[in-house]
Amino acid sequence: MNGEQLTAVYRNNNDEIISFQTSGGRIISYRKALLEAEEGLIEGIQIYQDEDGSMHLNPSYAPSFDDFPSFY
């Protein structure tokens, strides 16, 4: 693996993920993580499209980000 991986999450009061911490120590927004995953800069992530056409992230090796630690 050459790219970074997502290692932790930050959720808002509605329990929605708004930011990630990467294996390189960067804090990036959900949107930035989506763009970097599309470009192949972040590995271990699946990108999927929901019924509304919105793009979402999911870890490749786990069913969800629920077990990821929070960084705040």
PDB file of N, H, CA, C and O in Angstrom:
ATOM      1  N   MET A   1       0.834  -1.190   0.000  1.00  0.00           N
ATOM      2  CA  MET A   1       0.000   0.000   0.000  1.00  0.00           C
ATOM      3  C   MET A   1       0.871   1.243   0.000  1.00  0.00           C
ATOM      4  O   MET A   1       1.817   1.357   0.779  1.00  0.00           O
ATOM      5  N   ASN A   2       0.541   2.161  -0.875  1.00  0.00           N
ATOM      6  H   ASN A   2      -0.228   2.069  -1.508  1.00  0.00           H
ATOM      7  CA  ASN A   2       1.321   3.388  -0.985  1.00  0.00           C
ATOM      8  C   ASN A   2       0.594   4.598  -0.439  1.00  0.00           C
ATOM      9  O   ASN A   2       1.232   5.582  -0.064  1.00  0.00           O
ATOM     10  N   GLY A   3      -0.726   4.547  -0.386  1.00  0.00           N
ATOM     11  H   GLY A   3      -1.244   3.747  -0.691  1.00  0.00           H
ATOM     12  CA  GLY A   3      -1.513   5.682   0.064  1.00  0.00           C
ATOM     13  C   GLY A   3      -1.754   5.658   1.555  1.00  0.00           C
ATOM     14  O   GLY A   3      -1.444   4.686   2.244  1.00  0.00           O
ATOM     15  N   GLU A   4      -2.307   6.733   2.027  1.00  0.00           N
ATOM     16  H   GLU A   4      -2.559   7.522   1.467  1.00  0.00           H
ATOM     17  CA  GLU A   4      -2.692   6.811   3.432  1.00  0.00           C
ATOM     18  C   GLU A   4      -3.956   5.996   3.664  1.00  0.00           C
ATOM     19  O   GLU A   4      -4.637   5.595   2.720  1.00  0.00           O
ATOM     20  N   GLN A   5      -4.254   5.761   4.925  1.00  0.00           N
ATOM     21  H   GLN A   5      -3.701   6.087   5.692  1.00  0.00           H
ATOM     22  CA  GLN A   5      -5.486   5.101   5.311  1.00  0.00           C
ATOM     23  C   GLN A   5      -6.200   5.980   6.331  1.00  0.00           C
ATOM     24  O   GLN A   5      -5.575   6.804   6.999  1.00  0.00           O
ATOM     25  N   LEU A   6      -7.503   5.800   6.444  1.00  0.00           N
ATOM     26  H   LEU A   6      -8.010   5.131   5.901  1.00  0.00           H
ATOM     27  CA  LEU A   6      -8.267   6.521   7.460  1.00  0.00           C
ATOM     28  C   LEU A   6      -8.158   5.745   8.765  1.00  0.00           C
ATOM     29  O   LEU A   6      -8.361   4.532   8.800  1.00  0.00           O
ATOM     30  N   THR A   7      -7.832   6.469   9.843  1.00  0.00           N
ATOM     31  H   THR A   7      -7.667   7.455   9.814  1.00  0.00           H
ATOM     32  CA  THR A   7      -7.576   5.793  11.118  1.00  0.00           C
ATOM     33  C   THR A   7      -8.527   6.195  12.236  1.00  0.00           C
ATOM     34  O   THR A   7      -8.670   5.456  13.210  1.00  0.00           O
ATOM     35  N   ALA A   8      -9.180   7.343  12.121  1.00  0.00           N
ATOM     36  H   ALA A   8      -9.065   7.943  11.330  1.00  0.00           H
ATOM     37  CA  ALA A   8     -10.087   7.812  13.173  1.00  0.00           C
ATOM     38  C   ALA A   8     -11.118   8.744  12.548  1.00  0.00           C
ATOM     39  O   ALA A   8     -10.931   9.256  11.444  1.00  0.00           O
ATOM     40  N   VAL A   9     -12.204   8.950  13.276  1.00  0.00           N
ATOM     41  H   VAL A   9     -12.356   8.534  14.173  1.00  0.00           H
ATOM     42  CA  VAL A   9     -13.299   9.779  12.763  1.00  0.00           C
ATOM     43  C   VAL A   9     -13.679  10.851  13.780  1.00  0.00           C
ATOM     44  O   VAL A   9     -13.396  10.733  14.972  1.00  0.00           O
ATOM     45  N   TYR A  10     -14.324  11.894  13.278  1.00  0.00           N
ATOM     46  H   TYR A  10     -14.553  11.990  12.310  1.00  0.00           H
ATOM     47  CA  TYR A  10     -14.938  12.899  14.133  1.00  0.00           C
ATOM     48  C   TYR A  10     -16.388  13.023  13.696  1.00  0.00           C
ATOM     49  O   TYR A  10     -16.667  13.238  12.516  1.00  0.00           O
ATOM     50  N   ARG A  11     -17.305  12.889  14.631  1.00  0.00           N
ATOM     51  H   ARG A  11     -17.078  12.715  15.590  1.00  0.00           H
ATOM     52  CA  ARG A  11     -18.741  12.937  14.337  1.00  0.00           C
ATOM     53  C   ARG A  11     -19.367  14.187  14.941  1.00  0.00           C
ATOM     54  O   ARG A  11     -18.931  14.674  15.984  1.00  0.00           O
ATOM     55  N   ASN A  12     -20.399  14.699  14.268  1.00  0.00           N
ATOM     56  H   ASN A  12     -20.753  14.304  13.421  1.00  0.00           H
ATOM     57  CA  ASN A  12     -21.136  15.842  14.803  1.00  0.00           C
ATOM     58  C   ASN A  12     -22.185  15.351  15.806  1.00  0.00           C
ATOM     59  O   ASN A  12     -22.231  14.164  16.129  1.00  0.00           O
ATOM     60  N   ASN A  13     -23.016  16.257  16.291  1.00  0.00           N
ATOM     61  H   ASN A  13     -22.979  17.221  16.029  1.00  0.00           H
ATOM     62  CA  ASN A  13     -24.024  15.903  17.298  1.00  0.00           C
ATOM     63  C   ASN A  13     -25.092  14.953  16.769  1.00  0.00           C
ATOM     64  O   ASN A  13     -25.786  14.306  17.553  1.00  0.00           O
ATOM     65  N   ASN A  14     -25.232  14.862  15.444  1.00  0.00           N
ATOM     66  H   ASN A  14     -24.668  15.388  14.807  1.00  0.00           H
ATOM     67  CA  ASN A  14     -26.191  13.940  14.828  1.00  0.00           C
ATOM     68  C   ASN A  14     -25.544  12.592  14.512  1.00  0.00           C
ATOM     69  O   ASN A  14     -26.140  11.762  13.825  1.00  0.00           O
ATOM     70  N   ASP A  15     -24.330  12.374  15.010  1.00  0.00           N
ATOM     71  H   ASP A  15     -23.846  13.049  15.568  1.00  0.00           H
ATOM     72  CA  ASP A  15     -23.577  11.137  14.816  1.00  0.00           C
ATOM     73  C   ASP A  15     -23.154  10.921  13.363  1.00  0.00           C
ATOM     74  O   ASP A  15     -22.903   9.790  12.948  1.00  0.00           O
ATOM     75  N   GLU A  16     -23.074  12.010  12.589  1.00  0.00           N
ATOM     76  H   GLU A  16     -23.277  12.929  12.926  1.00  0.00           H
ATOM     77  CA  GLU A  16     -22.612  11.940  11.207  1.00  0.00           C
ATOM     78  C   GLU A  16     -21.112  12.216  11.178  1.00  0.00           C
ATOM     79  O   GLU A  16     -20.628  13.112  11.870  1.00  0.00           O
ATOM     80  N   ILE A  17     -20.385  11.453  10.383  1.00  0.00           N
ATOM     81  H   ILE A  17     -20.778  10.726   9.821  1.00  0.00           H
ATOM     82  CA  ILE A  17     -18.943  11.675  10.261  1.00  0.00           C
ATOM     83  C   ILE A  17     -18.723  12.954   9.463  1.00  0.00           C
ATOM     84  O   ILE A  17     -19.253  13.111   8.363  1.00  0.00           O
ATOM     85  N   ILE A  18     -17.939  13.861  10.028  1.00  0.00           N
ATOM     86  H   ILE A  18     -17.509  13.733  10.922  1.00  0.00           H
ATOM     87  CA  ILE A  18     -17.646  15.110   9.320  1.00  0.00           C
ATOM     88  C   ILE A  18     -16.164  15.247   8.981  1.00  0.00           C
ATOM     89  O   ILE A  18     -15.806  16.007   8.081  1.00  0.00           O
ATOM     90  N   SER A  19     -15.297  14.519   9.689  1.00  0.00           N
ATOM     91  H   SER A  19     -15.588  13.901  10.420  1.00  0.00           H
ATOM     92  CA  SER A  19     -13.861  14.586   9.434  1.00  0.00           C
ATOM     93  C   SER A  19     -13.211  13.246   9.733  1.00  0.00           C
ATOM     94  O   SER A  19     -13.751  12.416  10.464  1.00  0.00           O
ATOM     95  N   PHE A  20     -12.032  13.060   9.147  1.00  0.00           N
ATOM     96  H   PHE A  20     -11.593  13.735   8.554  1.00  0.00           H
ATOM     97  CA  PHE A  20     -11.230  11.859   9.374  1.00  0.00           C
ATOM     98  C   PHE A  20      -9.818  12.256   9.754  1.00  0.00           C
ATOM     99  O   PHE A  20      -9.350  13.341   9.409  1.00  0.00           O
ATOM    100  N   GLN A  21      -9.143  11.367  10.469  1.00  0.00           N
ATOM    101  H   GLN A  21      -9.523  10.486  10.750  1.00  0.00           H
ATOM    102  CA  GLN A  21      -7.707  11.470  10.662  1.00  0.00           C
ATOM    103  C   GLN A  21      -7.082  10.389   9.793  1.00  0.00           C
ATOM    104  O   GLN A  21      -7.573   9.261   9.743  1.00  0.00           O
ATOM    105  N   THR A  22      -5.998  10.736   9.110  1.00  0.00           N
ATOM    106  H   THR A  22      -5.599  11.652   9.150  1.00  0.00           H
ATOM    107  CA  THR A  22      -5.328   9.773   8.244  1.00  0.00           C
ATOM    108  C   THR A  22      -4.127   9.152   8.954  1.00  0.00           C
ATOM    109  O   THR A  22      -3.692   9.625  10.004  1.00  0.00           O
ATOM    110  N   SER A  23      -3.605   8.086   8.358  1.00  0.00           N
ATOM    111  H   SER A  23      -3.958   7.702   7.505  1.00  0.00           H
ATOM    112  CA  SER A  23      -2.419   7.438   8.912  1.00  0.00           C
ATOM    113  C   SER A  23      -1.215   8.370   8.886  1.00  0.00           C
ATOM    114  O   SER A  23      -0.244   8.144   9.608  1.00  0.00           O
ATOM    115  N   GLY A  24      -1.264   9.416   8.062  1.00  0.00           N
ATOM    116  H   GLY A  24      -2.053   9.600   7.475  1.00  0.00           H
ATOM    117  CA  GLY A  24      -0.203  10.418   8.018  1.00  0.00           C
ATOM    118  C   GLY A  24      -0.394  11.530   9.036  1.00  0.00           C
ATOM    119  O   GLY A  24       0.425  12.446   9.112  1.00  0.00           O
ATOM    120  N   GLY A  25      -1.480  11.458   9.830  1.00  0.00           N
ATOM    121  H   GLY A  25      -2.144  10.714   9.768  1.00  0.00           H
ATOM    122  CA  GLY A  25      -1.730  12.449  10.865  1.00  0.00           C
ATOM    123  C   GLY A  25      -2.543  13.646  10.410  1.00  0.00           C
ATOM    124  O   GLY A  25      -2.799  14.553  11.201  1.00  0.00           O
ATOM    125  N   ARG A  26      -2.949  13.664   9.156  1.00  0.00           N
ATOM    126  H   ARG A  26      -2.741  12.927   8.513  1.00  0.00           H
ATOM    127  CA  ARG A  26      -3.740  14.800   8.666  1.00  0.00           C
ATOM    128  C   ARG A  26      -5.187  14.673   9.130  1.00  0.00           C
ATOM    129  O   ARG A  26      -5.702  13.567   9.293  1.00  0.00           O
ATOM    130  N   ILE A  27      -5.833  15.810   9.340  1.00  0.00           N
ATOM    131  H   ILE A  27      -5.415  16.709   9.208  1.00  0.00           H
ATOM    132  CA  ILE A  27      -7.266  15.878   9.602  1.00  0.00           C
ATOM    133  C   ILE A  27      -7.900  16.427   8.331  1.00  0.00           C
ATOM    134  O   ILE A  27      -7.585  17.535   7.898  1.00  0.00           O
ATOM    135  N   ILE A  28      -8.801  15.637   7.736  1.00  0.00           N
ATOM    136  H   ILE A  28      -9.057  14.737   8.088  1.00  0.00           H
ATOM    137  CA  ILE A  28      -9.420  16.058   6.475  1.00  0.00           C
ATOM    138  C   ILE A  28     -10.933  15.905   6.578  1.00  0.00           C
ATOM    139  O   ILE A  28     -11.436  15.058   7.316  1.00  0.00           O
ATOM    140  N   SER A  29     -11.639  16.725   5.840  1.00  0.00           N
ATOM    141  H   SER A  29     -11.231  17.413   5.240  1.00  0.00           H
ATOM    142  CA  SER A  29     -13.097  16.673   5.835  1.00  0.00           C
ATOM    143  C   SER A  29     -13.568  15.399   5.131  1.00  0.00           C
ATOM    144  O   SER A  29     -12.802  14.736   4.431  1.00  0.00           O
ATOM    145  N   TYR A  30     -14.831  15.080   5.332  1.00  0.00           N
ATOM    146  H   TYR A  30     -15.453  15.618   5.900  1.00  0.00           H
ATOM    147  CA  TYR A  30     -15.434  13.924   4.657  1.00  0.00           C
ATOM    148  C   TYR A  30     -15.307  14.092   3.145  1.00  0.00           C
ATOM    149  O   TYR A  30     -14.936  13.152   2.442  1.00  0.00           O
ATOM    150  N   ARG A  31     -15.610  15.274   2.653  1.00  0.00           N
ATOM    151  H   ARG A  31     -15.911  16.037   3.224  1.00  0.00           H
ATOM    152  CA  ARG A  31     -15.550  15.545   1.217  1.00  0.00           C
ATOM    153  C   ARG A  31     -14.135  15.380   0.679  1.00  0.00           C
ATOM    154  O   ARG A  31     -13.938  14.796  -0.387  1.00  0.00           O
ATOM    155  N   LYS A  32     -13.145  15.895   1.413  1.00  0.00           N
ATOM    156  H   LYS A  32     -13.304  16.369   2.278  1.00  0.00           H
ATOM    157  CA  LYS A  32     -11.737  15.760   1.001  1.00  0.00           C
ATOM    158  C   LYS A  32     -11.336  14.289   0.986  1.00  0.00           C
ATOM    159  O   LYS A  32     -10.618  13.856   0.084  1.00  0.00           O
ATOM    160  N   ALA A  33     -11.786  13.520   1.965  1.00  0.00           N
ATOM    161  H   ALA A  33     -12.368  13.872   2.698  1.00  0.00           H
ATOM    162  CA  ALA A  33     -11.494  12.086   1.997  1.00  0.00           C
ATOM    163  C   ALA A  33     -12.113  11.383   0.800  1.00  0.00           C
ATOM    164  O   ALA A  33     -11.491  10.501   0.208  1.00  0.00           O
ATOM    165  N   LEU A  34     -13.316  11.762   0.445  1.00  0.00           N
ATOM    166  H   LEU A  34     -13.821  12.478   0.927  1.00  0.00           H
ATOM    167  CA  LEU A  34     -13.987  11.184  -0.715  1.00  0.00           C
ATOM    168  C   LEU A  34     -13.195  11.489  -1.995  1.00  0.00           C
ATOM    169  O   LEU A  34     -12.967  10.599  -2.814  1.00  0.00           O
ATOM    170  N   LEU A  35     -12.783  12.736  -2.159  1.00  0.00           N
ATOM    171  H   LEU A  35     -12.968  13.459  -1.494  1.00  0.00           H
ATOM    172  CA  LEU A  35     -12.012  13.124  -3.345  1.00  0.00           C
ATOM    173  C   LEU A  35     -10.672  12.388  -3.407  1.00  0.00           C
ATOM    174  O   LEU A  35     -10.272  11.915  -4.471  1.00  0.00           O
ATOM    175  N   GLU A  36      -9.984  12.292  -2.274  1.00  0.00           N
ATOM    176  H   GLU A  36     -10.309  12.677  -1.411  1.00  0.00           H
ATOM    177  CA  GLU A  36      -8.689  11.617  -2.255  1.00  0.00           C
ATOM    178  C   GLU A  36      -8.832  10.114  -2.461  1.00  0.00           C
ATOM    179  O   GLU A  36      -7.960   9.492  -3.067  1.00  0.00           O
ATOM    180  N   ALA A  37      -9.910   9.524  -1.971  1.00  0.00           N
ATOM    181  H   ALA A  37     -10.619  10.029  -1.479  1.00  0.00           H
ATOM    182  CA  ALA A  37     -10.156   8.100  -2.215  1.00  0.00           C
ATOM    183  C   ALA A  37     -10.417   7.864  -3.703  1.00  0.00           C
ATOM    184  O   ALA A  37      -9.946   6.875  -4.265  1.00  0.00           O
ATOM    185  N   GLU A  38     -11.161   8.759  -4.337  1.00  0.00           N
ATOM    186  H   GLU A  38     -11.544   9.562  -3.880  1.00  0.00           H
ATOM    187  CA  GLU A  38     -11.416   8.652  -5.780  1.00  0.00           C
ATOM    188  C   GLU A  38     -10.123   8.750  -6.582  1.00  0.00           C
ATOM    189  O   GLU A  38      -9.985   8.105  -7.621  1.00  0.00           O
ATOM    190  N   GLU A  39      -9.178   9.553  -6.103  1.00  0.00           N
ATOM    191  H   GLU A  39      -9.290  10.077  -5.259  1.00  0.00           H
ATOM    192  CA  GLU A  39      -7.898   9.738  -6.782  1.00  0.00           C
ATOM    193  C   GLU A  39      -6.889   8.643  -6.449  1.00  0.00           C
ATOM    194  O   GLU A  39      -5.803   8.607  -7.027  1.00  0.00           O
ATOM    195  N   GLY A  40      -7.240   7.751  -5.521  1.00  0.00           N
ATOM    196  H   GLY A  40      -8.122   7.781  -5.052  1.00  0.00           H
ATOM    197  CA  GLY A  40      -6.341   6.671  -5.130  1.00  0.00           C
ATOM    198  C   GLY A  40      -5.309   7.066  -4.095  1.00  0.00           C
ATOM    199  O   GLY A  40      -4.367   6.313  -3.844  1.00  0.00           O
ATOM    200  N   LEU A  41      -5.469   8.241  -3.485  1.00  0.00           N
ATOM    201  H   LEU A  41      -6.234   8.852  -3.689  1.00  0.00           H
ATOM    202  CA  LEU A  41      -4.514   8.707  -2.478  1.00  0.00           C
ATOM    203  C   LEU A  41      -4.784   8.095  -1.107  1.00  0.00           C
ATOM    204  O   LEU A  41      -3.882   7.993  -0.276  1.00  0.00           O
ATOM    205  N   ILE A  42      -6.020   7.695  -0.880  1.00  0.00           N
ATOM    206  H   ILE A  42      -6.753   7.778  -1.555  1.00  0.00           H
ATOM    207  CA  ILE A  42      -6.400   7.022   0.370  1.00  0.00           C
ATOM    208  C   ILE A  42      -6.825   5.609   0.009  1.00  0.00           C
ATOM    209  O   ILE A  42      -7.665   5.404  -0.868  1.00  0.00           O
ATOM    210  N   GLU A  43      -6.246   4.653   0.684  1.00  0.00           N
ATOM    211  H   GLU A  43      -5.563   4.819   1.396  1.00  0.00           H
ATOM    212  CA  GLU A  43      -6.508   3.252   0.388  1.00  0.00           C
ATOM    213  C   GLU A  43      -7.366   2.611   1.465  1.00  0.00           C
ATOM    214  O   GLU A  43      -7.521   3.151   2.561  1.00  0.00           O
ATOM    215  N   GLY A  44      -7.918   1.456   1.138  1.00  0.00           N
ATOM    216  H   GLY A  44      -7.792   1.017   0.248  1.00  0.00           H
ATOM    217  CA  GLY A  44      -8.729   0.716   2.092  1.00  0.00           C
ATOM    218  C   GLY A  44     -10.141   1.254   2.215  1.00  0.00           C
ATOM    219  O   GLY A  44     -10.818   1.023   3.217  1.00  0.00           O
ATOM    220  N   ILE A  45     -10.587   1.976   1.188  1.00  0.00           N
ATOM    221  H   ILE A  45     -10.037   2.164   0.374  1.00  0.00           H
ATOM    222  CA  ILE A  45     -11.902   2.615   1.217  1.00  0.00           C
ATOM    223  C   ILE A  45     -12.696   2.208  -0.012  1.00  0.00           C
ATOM    224  O   ILE A  45     -12.156   2.137  -1.116  1.00  0.00           O
ATOM    225  N   GLN A  46     -13.966   1.946   0.182  1.00  0.00           N
ATOM    226  H   GLN A  46     -14.404   2.003   1.079  1.00  0.00           H
ATOM    227  CA  GLN A  46     -14.889   1.725  -0.925  1.00  0.00           C
ATOM    228  C   GLN A  46     -15.758   2.964  -1.074  1.00  0.00           C
ATOM    229  O   GLN A  46     -16.173   3.566  -0.083  1.00  0.00           O
ATOM    230  N   ILE A  47     -16.025   3.332  -2.294  1.00  0.00           N
ATOM    231  H   ILE A  47     -15.689   2.843  -3.099  1.00  0.00           H
ATOM    232  CA  ILE A  47     -16.906   4.460  -2.584  1.00  0.00           C
ATOM    233  C   ILE A  47     -18.177   3.892  -3.188  1.00  0.00           C
ATOM    234  O   ILE A  47     -18.128   3.072  -4.105  1.00  0.00           O
ATOM    235  N   TYR A  48     -19.309   4.330  -2.673  1.00  0.00           N
ATOM    236  H   TYR A  48     -19.349   4.996  -1.928  1.00  0.00           H
ATOM    237  CA  TYR A  48     -20.574   3.867  -3.228  1.00  0.00           C
ATOM    238  C   TYR A  48     -21.538   5.029  -3.382  1.00  0.00           C
ATOM    239  O   TYR A  48     -21.401   6.065  -2.731  1.00  0.00           O
ATOM    240  N   GLN A  49     -22.510   4.838  -4.251  1.00  0.00           N
ATOM    241  H   GLN A  49     -22.622   3.997  -4.780  1.00  0.00           H
ATOM    242  CA  GLN A  49     -23.509   5.858  -4.535  1.00  0.00           C
ATOM    243  C   GLN A  49     -24.857   5.376  -4.006  1.00  0.00           C
ATOM    244  O   GLN A  49     -25.257   4.240  -4.260  1.00  0.00           O
ATOM    245  N   ASP A  50     -25.557   6.244  -3.269  1.00  0.00           N
ATOM    246  H   ASP A  50     -25.232   7.167  -3.063  1.00  0.00           H
ATOM    247  CA  ASP A  50     -26.871   5.862  -2.748  1.00  0.00           C
ATOM    248  C   ASP A  50     -27.964   6.167  -3.769  1.00  0.00           C
ATOM    249  O   ASP A  50     -27.681   6.625  -4.876  1.00  0.00           O
ATOM    250  N   GLU A  51     -29.204   5.911  -3.388  1.00  0.00           N
ATOM    251  H   GLU A  51     -29.434   5.540  -2.488  1.00  0.00           H
ATOM    252  CA  GLU A  51     -30.344   6.084  -4.288  1.00  0.00           C
ATOM    253  C   GLU A  51     -30.505   7.530  -4.752  1.00  0.00           C
ATOM    254  O   GLU A  51     -31.027   7.778  -5.839  1.00  0.00           O
ATOM    255  N   ASP A  52     -30.060   8.483  -3.933  1.00  0.00           N
ATOM    256  H   ASP A  52     -29.637   8.282  -3.050  1.00  0.00           H
ATOM    257  CA  ASP A  52     -30.161   9.906  -4.274  1.00  0.00           C
ATOM    258  C   ASP A  52     -29.034  10.372  -5.192  1.00  0.00           C
ATOM    259  O   ASP A  52     -29.052  11.505  -5.674  1.00  0.00           O
ATOM    260  N   GLY A  53     -28.062   9.506  -5.434  1.00  0.00           N
ATOM    261  H   GLY A  53     -28.048   8.586  -5.043  1.00  0.00           H
ATOM    262  CA  GLY A  53     -26.920   9.879  -6.254  1.00  0.00           C
ATOM    263  C   GLY A  53     -25.757  10.436  -5.464  1.00  0.00           C
ATOM    264  O   GLY A  53     -24.742  10.813  -6.050  1.00  0.00           O
ATOM    265  N   SER A  54     -25.880  10.498  -4.131  1.00  0.00           N
ATOM    266  H   SER A  54     -26.705  10.192  -3.655  1.00  0.00           H
ATOM    267  CA  SER A  54     -24.794  10.995  -3.287  1.00  0.00           C
ATOM    268  C   SER A  54     -23.726   9.921  -3.133  1.00  0.00           C
ATOM    269  O   SER A  54     -24.033   8.733  -3.038  1.00  0.00           O
ATOM    270  N   MET A  55     -22.468  10.354  -3.111  1.00  0.00           N
ATOM    271  H   MET A  55     -22.219  11.320  -3.189  1.00  0.00           H
ATOM    272  CA  MET A  55     -21.353   9.441  -2.944  1.00  0.00           C
ATOM    273  C   MET A  55     -20.997   9.330  -1.466  1.00  0.00           C
ATOM    274  O   MET A  55     -21.043  10.313  -0.727  1.00  0.00           O
ATOM    275  N   HIS A  56     -20.638   8.107  -1.043  1.00  0.00           N
ATOM    276  H   HIS A  56     -20.601   7.308  -1.643  1.00  0.00           H
ATOM    277  CA  HIS A  56     -20.314   7.837   0.358  1.00  0.00           C
ATOM    278  C   HIS A  56     -19.084   6.949   0.451  1.00  0.00           C
ATOM    279  O   HIS A  56     -18.701   6.284  -0.512  1.00  0.00           O
ATOM    280  N   LEU A  57     -18.477   6.954   1.627  1.00  0.00           N
ATOM    281  H   LEU A  57     -18.788   7.494   2.409  1.00  0.00           H
ATOM    282  CA  LEU A  57     -17.300   6.137   1.909  1.00  0.00           C
ATOM    283  C   LEU A  57     -17.654   5.005   2.854  1.00  0.00           C
ATOM    284  O   LEU A  57     -18.536   5.140   3.702  1.00  0.00           O
ATOM    285  N   ASN A  58     -16.964   3.898   2.701  1.00  0.00           N
ATOM    286  H   ASN A  58     -16.247   3.789   2.012  1.00  0.00           H
ATOM    287  CA  ASN A  58     -17.077   2.772   3.613  1.00  0.00           C
ATOM    288  C   ASN A  58     -15.706   2.096   3.662  1.00  0.00           C
ATOM    289  O   ASN A  58     -15.035   2.002   2.634  1.00  0.00           O
ATOM    290  N   PRO A  59     -15.281   1.626   4.830  1.00  0.00           N
ATOM    291  CA  PRO A  59     -13.999   0.914   4.864  1.00  0.00           C
ATOM    292  C   PRO A  59     -14.106  -0.407   4.101  1.00  0.00           C
ATOM    293  O   PRO A  59     -15.146  -1.065   4.137  1.00  0.00           O
ATOM    294  N   SER A  60     -13.043  -0.786   3.420  1.00  0.00           N
ATOM    295  H   SER A  60     -12.199  -0.251   3.390  1.00  0.00           H
ATOM    296  CA  SER A  60     -13.036  -2.028   2.640  1.00  0.00           C
ATOM    297  C   SER A  60     -13.032  -3.260   3.528  1.00  0.00           C
ATOM    298  O   SER A  60     -13.548  -4.307   3.138  1.00  0.00           O
ATOM    299  N   TYR A  61     -12.461  -3.149   4.708  1.00  0.00           N
ATOM    300  H   TYR A  61     -12.041  -2.298   5.025  1.00  0.00           H
ATOM    301  CA  TYR A  61     -12.224  -4.304   5.568  1.00  0.00           C
ATOM    302  C   TYR A  61     -13.160  -4.376   6.772  1.00  0.00           C
ATOM    303  O   TYR A  61     -12.973  -5.219   7.650  1.00  0.00           O
ATOM    304  N   ALA A  62     -14.158  -3.506   6.822  1.00  0.00           N
ATOM    305  H   ALA A  62     -14.309  -2.821   6.109  1.00  0.00           H
ATOM    306  CA  ALA A  62     -15.121  -3.492   7.927  1.00  0.00           C
ATOM    307  C   ALA A  62     -16.476  -3.052   7.380  1.00  0.00           C
ATOM    308  O   ALA A  62     -16.540  -2.383   6.348  1.00  0.00           O
ATOM    309  N   PRO A  63     -17.561  -3.422   8.065  1.00  0.00           N
ATOM    310  CA  PRO A  63     -18.881  -3.045   7.554  1.00  0.00           C
ATOM    311  C   PRO A  63     -19.186  -1.547   7.631  1.00  0.00           C
ATOM    312  O   PRO A  63     -20.019  -1.046   6.874  1.00  0.00           O
ATOM    313  N   SER A  64     -18.520  -0.832   8.536  1.00  0.00           N
ATOM    314  H   SER A  64     -17.844  -1.239   9.151  1.00  0.00           H
ATOM    315  CA  SER A  64     -18.774   0.600   8.687  1.00  0.00           C
ATOM    316  C   SER A  64     -17.626   1.237   9.468  1.00  0.00           C
ATOM    317  O   SER A  64     -16.670   0.564   9.852  1.00  0.00           O
ATOM    318  N   PHE A  65     -17.738   2.533   9.693  1.00  0.00           N
ATOM    319  H   PHE A  65     -18.515   3.080   9.381  1.00  0.00           H
ATOM    320  CA  PHE A  65     -16.750   3.258  10.492  1.00  0.00           C
ATOM    321  C   PHE A  65     -17.093   3.247  11.985  1.00  0.00           C
ATOM    322  O   PHE A  65     -16.442   3.942  12.765  1.00  0.00           O
ATOM    323  N   ASP A  66     -18.093   2.480  12.393  1.00  0.00           N
ATOM    324  H   ASP A  66     -18.622   1.916  11.759  1.00  0.00           H
ATOM    325  CA  ASP A  66     -18.556   2.466  13.783  1.00  0.00           C
ATOM    326  C   ASP A  66     -17.467   2.091  14.783  1.00  0.00           C
ATOM    327  O   ASP A  66     -17.474   2.589  15.909  1.00  0.00           O
ATOM    328  N   ASP A  67     -16.539   1.230  14.399  1.00  0.00           N
ATOM    329  H   ASP A  67     -16.533   0.826  13.484  1.00  0.00           H
ATOM    330  CA  ASP A  67     -15.492   0.797  15.326  1.00  0.00           C
ATOM    331  C   ASP A  67     -14.239   1.657  15.267  1.00  0.00           C
ATOM    332  O   ASP A  67     -13.276   1.408  15.993  1.00  0.00           O
ATOM    333  N   PHE A  68     -14.249   2.671  14.405  1.00  0.00           N
ATOM    334  H   PHE A  68     -15.032   2.873  13.816  1.00  0.00           H
ATOM    335  CA  PHE A  68     -13.094   3.564  14.335  1.00  0.00           C
ATOM    336  C   PHE A  68     -13.080   4.474  15.554  1.00  0.00           C
ATOM    337  O   PHE A  68     -14.136   4.932  15.991  1.00  0.00           O
ATOM    338  N   PRO A  69     -11.905   4.745  16.111  1.00  0.00           N
ATOM    339  CA  PRO A  69     -11.849   5.652  17.269  1.00  0.00           C
ATOM    340  C   PRO A  69     -12.162   7.081  16.858  1.00  0.00           C
ATOM    341  O   PRO A  69     -12.021   7.458  15.694  1.00  0.00           O
ATOM    342  N   SER A  70     -12.589   7.863  17.832  1.00  0.00           N
ATOM    343  H   SER A  70     -12.704   7.558  18.777  1.00  0.00           H
ATOM    344  CA  SER A  70     -12.807   9.288  17.622  1.00  0.00           C
ATOM    345  C   SER A  70     -11.513  10.018  17.952  1.00  0.00           C
ATOM    346  O   SER A  70     -10.811   9.632  18.887  1.00  0.00           O
ATOM    347  N   PHE A  71     -11.187  11.060  17.206  1.00  0.00           N
ATOM    348  H   PHE A  71     -11.757  11.374  16.446  1.00  0.00           H
ATOM    349  CA  PHE A  71      -9.930  11.771  17.488  1.00  0.00           C
ATOM    350  C   PHE A  71     -10.146  13.028  18.309  1.00  0.00           C
ATOM    351  O   PHE A  71      -9.185  13.752  18.571  1.00  0.00           O
ATOM    352  N   TYR A  72     -11.372  13.314  18.723  1.00  0.00           N
ATOM    353  H   TYR A  72     -12.152  12.727  18.510  1.00  0.00           H
ATOM    354  CA  TYR A  72     -11.616  14.432  19.642  1.00  0.00           C
ATOM    355  C   TYR A  72     -12.234  13.907  20.892  1.00  0.00           C
ATOM    356  O   TYR A  72     -12.525  14.677  21.807  1.00  0.00           O
TER     357      TYR A  72
END
